[in-house]
Amino acid sequence: PPFSLSSIATFMGLSMFTFAAHTEVVSIVKSMGPEAPRFRSIAALLLLVAVPLVALFSAATAALYGPSTPPNIMLALHSAKGDVLKVLMSLSCFFSLPVKMYPAIAQVEQLLLRC
C-alpha cells in the first residue's frame, strides 16, 4: 500500500540513522581550531568517495535481495559473521555517543556557567 503506519516508523528510523553523523561535524570542526578550513577538503573527499561507496553498497544489496530487501539490512544477516557485524555496529554507535553529544553538553555547560 502507498501509506501505512509501519512505513512511518521505517522512514523515521532510516532518517534518524542517515542524519545521525551530521551531529559529529560541529565538534570535529570546533576541535580543529585554526585548521578548520582544511575540513572542506576532507568533506569533499568524503563526498567523492564515501557517498558513492554507500550508494554502491545499497544498490548491490537491493539487487541481491530484490523486493524482499529488509528496511534495515542488518536484519538480513543470519550467521555468526552477521552476529559479529551487528555487535561491531552496536559498539560503534555506543562509543560514538560522546562525540555526538559534545555540542549539546557544551551548550548546557555555557548556560550553567552564566548563572
PyMOL commands that set and color helices and strands:
alter all, ss='L'
color gray80, all
select helices_A, chain A and resi 5-20+23-31+33-68+73-76+80-114
alter helices_A, ss='H'
color red, helices_A
deselect
rebuild
show_as cartoon
